[in-house]
Amino acid sequence: MAEYQVTVRYGNDRQRYHIFTVEAAGTVEALRKAAEELPDEVAVSGNLVELRAAVDPEGRSYLGET
């Protein structure tokens, strides 16, 4: 299982973003779970969805680190 971050842009007059994570075995399952968990308010006016592997802050390396 992997964790995915989902970002949905929504809103008609003013663009807003709804960001949440889902845990899934792969991309297709992550998309299905994201659709199931999406609040109605966001689903009605959503116009862009981004799905990416969630970053593990503890495992992330920074410039200058070895």
mmCIF file of the N, C-alpha and C atoms, coordinates in Angstrom:
data_MODEL
# 
_entry.id   MODEL 
# 
loop_
_atom_site.group_PDB 
_atom_site.id 
_atom_site.type_symbol 
_atom_site.label_atom_id 
_atom_site.label_alt_id 
_atom_site.label_comp_id 
_atom_site.label_asym_id 
_atom_site.label_entity_id 
_atom_site.label_seq_id 
_atom_site.pdbx_PDB_ins_code 
_atom_site.Cartn_x 
_atom_site.Cartn_y 
_atom_site.Cartn_z 
_atom_site.occupancy 
_atom_site.B_iso_or_equiv 
_atom_site.pdbx_formal_charge 
_atom_site.auth_seq_id 
_atom_site.auth_comp_id 
_atom_site.auth_asym_id 
_atom_site.auth_atom_id 
_atom_site.pdbx_PDB_model_num 
ATOM 1   N N  . MET A 1 1  ? 0.844   -1.182 0.000   1.00 0.00 ? 1  MET A N  1 
ATOM 2   C CA . MET A 1 1  ? 0.000   0.000  0.000   1.00 0.00 ? 1  MET A CA 1 
ATOM 3   C C  . MET A 1 1  ? 0.887   1.242  0.000   1.00 0.00 ? 1  MET A C  1 
ATOM 4   N N  . ALA A 1 2  ? 0.399   2.261  -0.662  1.00 0.00 ? 2  ALA A N  1 
ATOM 5   C CA . ALA A 1 2  ? 1.115   3.529  -0.730  1.00 0.00 ? 2  ALA A CA 1 
ATOM 6   C C  . ALA A 1 2  ? 0.149   4.662  -0.409  1.00 0.00 ? 2  ALA A C  1 
ATOM 7   N N  . GLU A 1 3  ? 0.710   5.781  -0.003  1.00 0.00 ? 3  GLU A N  1 
ATOM 8   C CA . GLU A 1 3  ? -0.118  6.943  0.292   1.00 0.00 ? 3  GLU A CA 1 
ATOM 9   C C  . GLU A 1 3  ? -0.025  7.916  -0.882  1.00 0.00 ? 3  GLU A C  1 
ATOM 10  N N  . TYR A 1 4  ? -1.172  8.430  -1.290  1.00 0.00 ? 4  TYR A N  1 
ATOM 11  C CA . TYR A 1 4  ? -1.258  9.376  -2.399  1.00 0.00 ? 4  TYR A CA 1 
ATOM 12  C C  . TYR A 1 4  ? -1.865  10.686 -1.911  1.00 0.00 ? 4  TYR A C  1 
ATOM 13  N N  . GLN A 1 5  ? -1.339  11.787 -2.413  1.00 0.00 ? 5  GLN A N  1 
ATOM 14  C CA . GLN A 1 5  ? -1.920  13.097 -2.121  1.00 0.00 ? 5  GLN A CA 1 
ATOM 15  C C  . GLN A 1 5  ? -2.821  13.478 -3.283  1.00 0.00 ? 5  GLN A C  1 
ATOM 16  N N  . VAL A 1 6  ? -4.023  13.933 -2.955  1.00 0.00 ? 6  VAL A N  1 
ATOM 17  C CA . VAL A 1 6  ? -4.998  14.337 -3.961  1.00 0.00 ? 6  VAL A CA 1 
ATOM 18  C C  . VAL A 1 6  ? -5.256  15.831 -3.792  1.00 0.00 ? 6  VAL A C  1 
ATOM 19  N N  . THR A 1 7  ? -5.156  16.575 -4.875  1.00 0.00 ? 7  THR A N  1 
ATOM 20  C CA . THR A 1 7  ? -5.448  18.005 -4.875  1.00 0.00 ? 7  THR A CA 1 
ATOM 21  C C  . THR A 1 7  ? -6.549  18.246 -5.896  1.00 0.00 ? 7  THR A C  1 
ATOM 22  N N  . VAL A 1 8  ? -7.642  18.870 -5.459  1.00 0.00 ? 8  VAL A N  1 
ATOM 23  C CA . VAL A 1 8  ? -8.762  19.160 -6.351  1.00 0.00 ? 8  VAL A CA 1 
ATOM 24  C C  . VAL A 1 8  ? -8.991  20.666 -6.355  1.00 0.00 ? 8  VAL A C  1 
ATOM 25  N N  . ARG A 1 9  ? -8.959  21.245 -7.556  1.00 0.00 ? 9  ARG A N  1 
ATOM 26  C CA . ARG A 1 9  ? -9.289  22.670 -7.697  1.00 0.00 ? 9  ARG A CA 1 
ATOM 27  C C  . ARG A 1 9  ? -10.788 22.759 -7.941  1.00 0.00 ? 9  ARG A C  1 
ATOM 28  N N  . TYR A 1 10 ? -11.438 23.654 -7.217  1.00 0.00 ? 10 TYR A N  1 
ATOM 29  C CA . TYR A 1 10 ? -12.883 23.784 -7.359  1.00 0.00 ? 10 TYR A CA 1 
ATOM 30  C C  . TYR A 1 10 ? -13.317 25.223 -7.123  1.00 0.00 ? 10 TYR A C  1 
ATOM 31  N N  . GLY A 1 11 ? -14.568 25.488 -7.417  1.00 0.00 ? 11 GLY A N  1 
ATOM 32  C CA . GLY A 1 11 ? -15.115 26.828 -7.222  1.00 0.00 ? 11 GLY A CA 1 
ATOM 33  C C  . GLY A 1 11 ? -15.368 27.496 -8.556  1.00 0.00 ? 11 GLY A C  1 
ATOM 34  N N  . ASN A 1 12 ? -16.436 28.257 -8.619  1.00 0.00 ? 12 ASN A N  1 
ATOM 35  C CA . ASN A 1 12 ? -16.790 28.928 -9.870  1.00 0.00 ? 12 ASN A CA 1 
ATOM 36  C C  . ASN A 1 12 ? -16.243 30.343 -9.930  1.00 0.00 ? 12 ASN A C  1 
ATOM 37  N N  . ASP A 1 13 ? -16.608 31.184 -8.988  1.00 0.00 ? 13 ASP A N  1 
ATOM 38  C CA . ASP A 1 13 ? -16.140 32.571 -8.997  1.00 0.00 ? 13 ASP A CA 1 
ATOM 39  C C  . ASP A 1 13 ? -14.718 32.700 -8.460  1.00 0.00 ? 13 ASP A C  1 
ATOM 40  N N  . ARG A 1 14 ? -14.416 31.964 -7.412  1.00 0.00 ? 14 ARG A N  1 
ATOM 41  C CA . ARG A 1 14 ? -13.101 32.009 -6.771  1.00 0.00 ? 14 ARG A CA 1 
ATOM 42  C C  . ARG A 1 14 ? -12.544 30.596 -6.701  1.00 0.00 ? 14 ARG A C  1 
ATOM 43  N N  . GLN A 1 15 ? -11.366 30.382 -7.235  1.00 0.00 ? 15 GLN A N  1 
ATOM 44  C CA . GLN A 1 15 ? -10.737 29.063 -7.217  1.00 0.00 ? 15 GLN A CA 1 
ATOM 45  C C  . GLN A 1 15 ? -10.258 28.733 -5.813  1.00 0.00 ? 15 GLN A C  1 
ATOM 46  N N  . ARG A 1 16 ? -10.568 27.533 -5.365  1.00 0.00 ? 16 ARG A N  1 
ATOM 47  C CA . ARG A 1 16 ? -10.103 27.035 -4.066  1.00 0.00 ? 16 ARG A CA 1 
ATOM 48  C C  . ARG A 1 16 ? -9.506  25.651 -4.291  1.00 0.00 ? 16 ARG A C  1 
ATOM 49  N N  . TYR A 1 17 ? -8.796  25.136 -3.287  1.00 0.00 ? 17 TYR A N  1 
ATOM 50  C CA . TYR A 1 17 ? -8.174  23.823 -3.394  1.00 0.00 ? 17 TYR A CA 1 
ATOM 51  C C  . TYR A 1 17 ? -8.533  22.967 -2.188  1.00 0.00 ? 17 TYR A C  1 
ATOM 52  N N  . HIS A 1 18 ? -8.881  21.730 -2.460  1.00 0.00 ? 18 HIS A N  1 
ATOM 53  C CA . HIS A 1 18 ? -9.157  20.744 -1.407  1.00 0.00 ? 18 HIS A CA 1 
ATOM 54  C C  . HIS A 1 18 ? -8.039  19.702 -1.514  1.00 0.00 ? 18 HIS A C  1 
ATOM 55  N N  . ILE A 1 19 ? -7.266  19.524 -0.445  1.00 0.00 ? 19 ILE A N  1 
ATOM 56  C CA . ILE A 1 19 ? -6.112  18.613 -0.458  1.00 0.00 ? 19 ILE A CA 1 
ATOM 57  C C  . ILE A 1 19 ? -6.308  17.570 0.626   1.00 0.00 ? 19 ILE A C  1 
ATOM 58  N N  . PHE A 1 20 ? -6.141  16.291 0.247   1.00 0.00 ? 20 PHE A N  1 
ATOM 59  C CA . PHE A 1 20 ? -6.267  15.202 1.211   1.00 0.00 ? 20 PHE A CA 1 
ATOM 60  C C  . PHE A 1 20 ? -5.450  14.016 0.722   1.00 0.00 ? 20 PHE A C  1 
ATOM 61  N N  . THR A 1 21 ? -5.295  13.001 1.560   1.00 0.00 ? 21 THR A N  1 
ATOM 62  C CA . THR A 1 21 ? -4.526  11.816 1.183   1.00 0.00 ? 21 THR A CA 1 
ATOM 63  C C  . THR A 1 21 ? -5.412  10.577 1.232   1.00 0.00 ? 21 THR A C  1 
ATOM 64  N N  . VAL A 1 22 ? -5.048  9.603  0.418   1.00 0.00 ? 22 VAL A N  1 
ATOM 65  C CA . VAL A 1 22 ? -5.694  8.292  0.435   1.00 0.00 ? 22 VAL A CA 1 
ATOM 66  C C  . VAL A 1 22 ? -4.603  7.237  0.414   1.00 0.00 ? 22 VAL A C  1 
ATOM 67  N N  . GLU A 1 23 ? -4.905  6.081  0.959   1.00 0.00 ? 23 GLU A N  1 
ATOM 68  C CA . GLU A 1 23 ? -3.974  4.960  0.945   1.00 0.00 ? 23 GLU A CA 1 
ATOM 69  C C  . GLU A 1 23 ? -4.532  3.911  -0.003  1.00 0.00 ? 23 GLU A C  1 
ATOM 70  N N  . ALA A 1 24 ? -3.698  3.451  -0.944  1.00 0.00 ? 24 ALA A N  1 
ATOM 71  C CA . ALA A 1 24 ? -4.169  2.511  -1.952  1.00 0.00 ? 24 ALA A CA 1 
ATOM 72  C C  . ALA A 1 24 ? -3.015  1.668  -2.487  1.00 0.00 ? 24 ALA A C  1 
ATOM 73  N N  . ALA A 1 25 ? -3.383  0.568  -3.138  1.00 0.00 ? 25 ALA A N  1 
ATOM 74  C CA . ALA A 1 25 ? -2.388  -0.340 -3.708  1.00 0.00 ? 25 ALA A CA 1 
ATOM 75  C C  . ALA A 1 25 ? -1.825  0.179  -5.029  1.00 0.00 ? 25 ALA A C  1 
ATOM 76  N N  . GLY A 1 26 ? -2.527  1.093  -5.674  1.00 0.00 ? 26 GLY A N  1 
ATOM 77  C CA . GLY A 1 26 ? -2.060  1.631  -6.950  1.00 0.00 ? 26 GLY A CA 1 
ATOM 78  C C  . GLY A 1 26 ? -2.872  2.850  -7.359  1.00 0.00 ? 26 GLY A C  1 
ATOM 79  N N  . THR A 1 27 ? -2.531  3.402  -8.506  1.00 0.00 ? 27 THR A N  1 
ATOM 80  C CA . THR A 1 27 ? -3.149  4.632  -8.982  1.00 0.00 ? 27 THR A CA 1 
ATOM 81  C C  . THR A 1 27 ? -4.652  4.501  -9.195  1.00 0.00 ? 27 THR A C  1 
ATOM 82  N N  . VAL A 1 28 ? -5.086  3.431  -9.825  1.00 0.00 ? 28 VAL A N  1 
ATOM 83  C CA . VAL A 1 28 ? -6.514  3.262  -10.111 1.00 0.00 ? 28 VAL A CA 1 
ATOM 84  C C  . VAL A 1 28 ? -7.312  3.198  -8.808  1.00 0.00 ? 28 VAL A C  1 
ATOM 85  N N  . GLU A 1 29 ? -6.825  2.426  -7.851  1.00 0.00 ? 29 GLU A N  1 
ATOM 86  C CA . GLU A 1 29 ? -7.508  2.334  -6.558  1.00 0.00 ? 29 GLU A CA 1 
ATOM 87  C C  . GLU A 1 29 ? -7.491  3.685  -5.844  1.00 0.00 ? 29 GLU A C  1 
ATOM 88  N N  . ALA A 1 30 ? -6.395  4.413  -5.946  1.00 0.00 ? 30 ALA A N  1 
ATOM 89  C CA . ALA A 1 30 ? -6.298  5.732  -5.315  1.00 0.00 ? 30 ALA A CA 1 
ATOM 90  C C  . ALA A 1 30 ? -7.319  6.693  -5.915  1.00 0.00 ? 30 ALA A C  1 
ATOM 91  N N  . LEU A 1 31 ? -7.489  6.659  -7.226  1.00 0.00 ? 31 LEU A N  1 
ATOM 92  C CA . LEU A 1 31 ? -8.479  7.516  -7.877  1.00 0.00 ? 31 LEU A CA 1 
ATOM 93  C C  . LEU A 1 31 ? -9.891  7.156  -7.435  1.00 0.00 ? 31 LEU A C  1 
ATOM 94  N N  . ARG A 1 32 ? -10.180 5.883  -7.322  1.00 0.00 ? 32 ARG A N  1 
ATOM 95  C CA . ARG A 1 32 ? -11.508 5.451  -6.864  1.00 0.00 ? 32 ARG A CA 1 
ATOM 96  C C  . ARG A 1 32 ? -11.774 5.915  -5.434  1.00 0.00 ? 32 ARG A C  1 
ATOM 97  N N  . LYS A 1 33 ? -10.786 5.726  -4.570  1.00 0.00 ? 33 LYS A N  1 
ATOM 98  C CA . LYS A 1 33 ? -10.950 6.151  -3.176  1.00 0.00 ? 33 LYS A CA 1 
ATOM 99  C C  . LYS A 1 33 ? -11.101 7.665  -3.085  1.00 0.00 ? 33 LYS A C  1 
ATOM 100 N N  . ALA A 1 34 ? -10.338 8.395  -3.873  1.00 0.00 ? 34 ALA A N  1 
ATOM 101 C CA . ALA A 1 34 ? -10.433 9.852  -3.868  1.00 0.00 ? 34 ALA A CA 1 
ATOM 102 C C  . ALA A 1 34 ? -11.838 10.284 -4.274  1.00 0.00 ? 34 ALA A C  1 
ATOM 103 N N  . ALA A 1 35 ? -12.393 9.660  -5.296  1.00 0.00 ? 35 ALA A N  1 
ATOM 104 C CA . ALA A 1 35 ? -13.744 9.996  -5.745  1.00 0.00 ? 35 ALA A CA 1 
ATOM 105 C C  . ALA A 1 35 ? -14.770 9.716  -4.653  1.00 0.00 ? 35 ALA A C  1 
ATOM 106 N N  . GLU A 1 36 ? -14.597 8.623  -3.942  1.00 0.00 ? 36 GLU A N  1 
ATOM 107 C CA . GLU A 1 36 ? -15.537 8.260  -2.874  1.00 0.00 ? 36 GLU A CA 1 
ATOM 108 C C  . GLU A 1 36 ? -15.460 9.242  -1.700  1.00 0.00 ? 36 GLU A C  1 
ATOM 109 N N  . GLU A 1 37 ? -14.272 9.760  -1.415  1.00 0.00 ? 37 GLU A N  1 
ATOM 110 C CA . GLU A 1 37 ? -14.062 10.623 -0.252  1.00 0.00 ? 37 GLU A CA 1 
ATOM 111 C C  . GLU A 1 37 ? -14.276 12.112 -0.539  1.00 0.00 ? 37 GLU A C  1 
ATOM 112 N N  . LEU A 1 38 ? -14.480 12.455 -1.797  1.00 0.00 ? 38 LEU A N  1 
ATOM 113 C CA . LEU A 1 38 ? -14.620 13.855 -2.177  1.00 0.00 ? 38 LEU A CA 1 
ATOM 114 C C  . LEU A 1 38 ? -15.920 14.451 -1.640  1.00 0.00 ? 38 LEU A C  1 
ATOM 115 N N  . PRO A 1 39 ? -15.846 15.555 -0.911  1.00 0.00 ? 39 PRO A N  1 
ATOM 116 C CA . PRO A 1 39 ? -17.067 16.194 -0.404  1.00 0.00 ? 39 PRO A CA 1 
ATOM 117 C C  . PRO A 1 39 ? -17.944 16.669 -1.572  1.00 0.00 ? 39 PRO A C  1 
ATOM 118 N N  . ASP A 1 40 ? -19.252 16.640 -1.397  1.00 0.00 ? 40 ASP A N  1 
ATOM 119 C CA . ASP A 1 40 ? -20.186 17.037 -2.461  1.00 0.00 ? 40 ASP A CA 1 
ATOM 120 C C  . ASP A 1 40 ? -19.907 18.444 -2.968  1.00 0.00 ? 40 ASP A C  1 
ATOM 121 N N  . GLU A 1 41 ? -19.628 19.376 -2.062  1.00 0.00 ? 41 GLU A N  1 
ATOM 122 C CA . GLU A 1 41 ? -19.365 20.769 -2.444  1.00 0.00 ? 41 GLU A CA 1 
ATOM 123 C C  . GLU A 1 41 ? -18.205 20.854 -3.438  1.00 0.00 ? 41 GLU A C  1 
ATOM 124 N N  . VAL A 1 42 ? -17.178 20.053 -3.221  1.00 0.00 ? 42 VAL A N  1 
ATOM 125 C CA . VAL A 1 42 ? -16.002 20.057 -4.088  1.00 0.00 ? 42 VAL A CA 1 
ATOM 126 C C  . VAL A 1 42 ? -16.312 19.325 -5.395  1.00 0.00 ? 42 VAL A C  1 
ATOM 127 N N  . ALA A 1 43 ? -17.005 18.209 -5.307  1.00 0.00 ? 43 ALA A N  1 
ATOM 128 C CA . ALA A 1 43 ? -17.311 17.402 -6.486  1.00 0.00 ? 43 ALA A CA 1 
ATOM 129 C C  . ALA A 1 43 ? -18.163 18.161 -7.501  1.00 0.00 ? 43 ALA A C  1 
ATOM 130 N N  . VAL A 1 44 ? -19.072 18.984 -7.012  1.00 0.00 ? 44 VAL A N  1 
ATOM 131 C CA . VAL A 1 44 ? -19.989 19.713 -7.901  1.00 0.00 ? 44 VAL A CA 1 
ATOM 132 C C  . VAL A 1 44 ? -19.259 20.719 -8.782  1.00 0.00 ? 44 VAL A C  1 
ATOM 133 N N  . SER A 1 45 ? -18.256 21.397 -8.232  1.00 0.00 ? 45 SER A N  1 
ATOM 134 C CA . SER A 1 45 ? -17.594 22.444 -9.012  1.00 0.00 ? 45 SER A CA 1 
ATOM 135 C C  . SER A 1 45 ? -16.111 22.172 -9.260  1.00 0.00 ? 45 SER A C  1 
ATOM 136 N N  . GLY A 1 46 ? -15.665 20.941 -9.026  1.00 0.00 ? 46 GLY A N  1 
ATOM 137 C CA . GLY A 1 46 ? -14.264 20.599 -9.290  1.00 0.00 ? 46 GLY A CA 1 
ATOM 138 C C  . GLY A 1 46 ? -13.957 20.668 -10.770 1.00 0.00 ? 46 GLY A C  1 
ATOM 139 N N  . ASN A 1 47 ? -12.771 21.188 -11.124 1.00 0.00 ? 47 ASN A N  1 
ATOM 140 C CA . ASN A 1 47 ? -12.411 21.288 -12.539 1.00 0.00 ? 47 ASN A CA 1 
ATOM 141 C C  . ASN A 1 47 ? -10.990 20.821 -12.845 1.00 0.00 ? 47 ASN A C  1 
ATOM 142 N N  . LEU A 1 48 ? -10.258 20.395 -11.806 1.00 0.00 ? 48 LEU A N  1 
ATOM 143 C CA . LEU A 1 48 ? -8.911  19.873 -12.015 1.00 0.00 ? 48 LEU A CA 1 
ATOM 144 C C  . LEU A 1 48 ? -8.552  18.986 -10.837 1.00 0.00 ? 48 LEU A C  1 
ATOM 145 N N  . VAL A 1 49 ? -8.012  17.792 -11.135 1.00 0.00 ? 49 VAL A N  1 
ATOM 146 C CA . VAL A 1 49 ? -7.606  16.866 -10.076 1.00 0.00 ? 49 VAL A CA 1 
ATOM 147 C C  . VAL A 1 49 ? -6.165  16.448 -10.321 1.00 0.00 ? 49 VAL A C  1 
ATOM 148 N N  . GLU A 1 50 ? -5.358  16.479 -9.261  1.00 0.00 ? 50 GLU A N  1 
ATOM 149 C CA . GLU A 1 50 ? -3.972  16.019 -9.338  1.00 0.00 ? 50 GLU A CA 1 
ATOM 150 C C  . GLU A 1 50 ? -3.789  14.906 -8.313  1.00 0.00 ? 50 GLU A C  1 
ATOM 151 N N  . LEU A 1 51 ? -3.178  13.822 -8.752  1.00 0.00 ? 51 LEU A N  1 
ATOM 152 C CA . LEU A 1 51 ? -2.879  12.693 -7.872  1.00 0.00 ? 51 LEU A CA 1 
ATOM 153 C C  . LEU A 1 51 ? -1.377  12.461 -7.944  1.00 0.00 ? 51 LEU A C  1 
ATOM 154 N N  . ARG A 1 52 ? -0.731  12.409 -6.777  1.00 0.00 ? 52 ARG A N  1 
ATOM 155 C CA . ARG A 1 52 ? 0.717   12.149 -6.752  1.00 0.00 ? 52 ARG A CA 1 
ATOM 156 C C  . ARG A 1 52 ? 1.062   11.340 -5.514  1.00 0.00 ? 52 ARG A C  1 
ATOM 157 N N  . ALA A 1 53 ? 2.179   10.671 -5.579  1.00 0.00 ? 53 ALA A N  1 
ATOM 158 C CA . ALA A 1 53 ? 2.654   9.934  -4.414  1.00 0.00 ? 53 ALA A CA 1 
ATOM 159 C C  . ALA A 1 53 ? 2.909   10.936 -3.293  1.00 0.00 ? 53 ALA A C  1 
ATOM 160 N N  . ALA A 1 54 ? 2.403   10.638 -2.107  1.00 0.00 ? 54 ALA A N  1 
ATOM 161 C CA . ALA A 1 54 ? 2.584   11.537 -0.968  1.00 0.00 ? 54 ALA A CA 1 
ATOM 162 C C  . ALA A 1 54 ? 4.039   11.524 -0.535  1.00 0.00 ? 54 ALA A C  1 
ATOM 163 N N  . VAL A 1 55 ? 4.552   12.683 -0.197  1.00 0.00 ? 55 VAL A N  1 
ATOM 164 C CA . VAL A 1 55 ? 5.940   12.819 0.237   1.00 0.00 ? 55 VAL A CA 1 
ATOM 165 C C  . VAL A 1 55 ? 6.046   12.452 1.706   1.00 0.00 ? 55 VAL A C  1 
ATOM 166 N N  . ASP A 1 56 ? 7.041   11.648 2.027   1.00 0.00 ? 56 ASP A N  1 
ATOM 167 C CA . ASP A 1 56 ? 7.325   11.311 3.418   1.00 0.00 ? 56 ASP A CA 1 
ATOM 168 C C  . ASP A 1 56 ? 8.328   12.334 3.933   1.00 0.00 ? 56 ASP A C  1 
ATOM 169 N N  . PRO A 1 57 ? 7.904   13.267 4.787   1.00 0.00 ? 57 PRO A N  1 
ATOM 170 C CA . PRO A 1 57 ? 8.822   14.316 5.243   1.00 0.00 ? 57 PRO A CA 1 
ATOM 171 C C  . PRO A 1 57 ? 10.064  13.777 5.944   1.00 0.00 ? 57 PRO A C  1 
ATOM 172 N N  . GLU A 1 58 ? 9.941   12.630 6.608   1.00 0.00 ? 58 GLU A N  1 
ATOM 173 C CA . GLU A 1 58 ? 11.091  12.047 7.303   1.00 0.00 ? 58 GLU A CA 1 
ATOM 174 C C  . GLU A 1 58 ? 12.091  11.437 6.318   1.00 0.00 ? 58 GLU A C  1 
ATOM 175 N N  . GLY A 1 59 ? 11.623  10.976 5.189   1.00 0.00 ? 59 GLY A N  1 
ATOM 176 C CA . GLY A 1 59 ? 12.499  10.329 4.212   1.00 0.00 ? 59 GLY A CA 1 
ATOM 177 C C  . GLY A 1 59 ? 13.030  11.269 3.150   1.00 0.00 ? 59 GLY A C  1 
ATOM 178 N N  . ARG A 1 60 ? 12.615  12.515 3.168   1.00 0.00 ? 60 ARG A N  1 
ATOM 179 C CA . ARG A 1 60 ? 12.996  13.479 2.154   1.00 0.00 ? 60 ARG A CA 1 
ATOM 180 C C  . ARG A 1 60 ? 14.418  13.972 2.419   1.00 0.00 ? 60 ARG A C  1 
ATOM 181 N N  . SER A 1 61 ? 15.224  14.061 1.363   1.00 0.00 ? 61 SER A N  1 
ATOM 182 C CA . SER A 1 61 ? 16.577  14.613 1.519   1.00 0.00 ? 61 SER A CA 1 
ATOM 183 C C  . SER A 1 61 ? 16.587  16.057 1.021   1.00 0.00 ? 61 SER A C  1 
ATOM 184 N N  . TYR A 1 62 ? 17.481  16.839 1.552   1.00 0.00 ? 62 TYR A N  1 
ATOM 185 C CA . TYR A 1 62 ? 17.585  18.245 1.218   1.00 0.00 ? 62 TYR A CA 1 
ATOM 186 C C  . TYR A 1 62 ? 18.963  18.519 0.630   1.00 0.00 ? 62 TYR A C  1 
ATOM 187 N N  . LEU A 1 63 ? 19.101  19.626 -0.084  1.00 0.00 ? 63 LEU A N  1 
ATOM 188 C CA . LEU A 1 63 ? 20.386  19.988 -0.669  1.00 0.00 ? 63 LEU A CA 1 
ATOM 189 C C  . LEU A 1 63 ? 21.459  20.060 0.399   1.00 0.00 ? 63 LEU A C  1 
ATOM 190 N N  . GLY A 1 64 ? 22.601  19.514 0.086   1.00 0.00 ? 64 GLY A N  1 
ATOM 191 C CA . GLY A 1 64 ? 23.722  19.563 1.011   1.00 0.00 ? 64 GLY A CA 1 
ATOM 192 C C  . GLY A 1 64 ? 23.760  18.397 1.988   1.00 0.00 ? 64 GLY A C  1 
ATOM 193 N N  . GLU A 1 65 ? 22.694  17.580 2.027   1.00 0.00 ? 65 GLU A N  1 
ATOM 194 C CA . GLU A 1 65 ? 22.678  16.422 2.905   1.00 0.00 ? 65 GLU A CA 1 
ATOM 195 C C  . GLU A 1 65 ? 23.231  15.208 2.170   1.00 0.00 ? 65 GLU A C  1 
ATOM 196 N N  . THR A 1 66 ? 23.863  14.339 2.919   1.00 0.00 ? 66 THR A N  1 
ATOM 197 C CA . THR A 1 66 ? 24.382  13.106 2.301   1.00 0.00 ? 66 THR A CA 1 
ATOM 198 C C  . THR A 1 66 ? 23.663  11.904 2.825   1.00 0.00 ? 66 THR A C  1 
# 
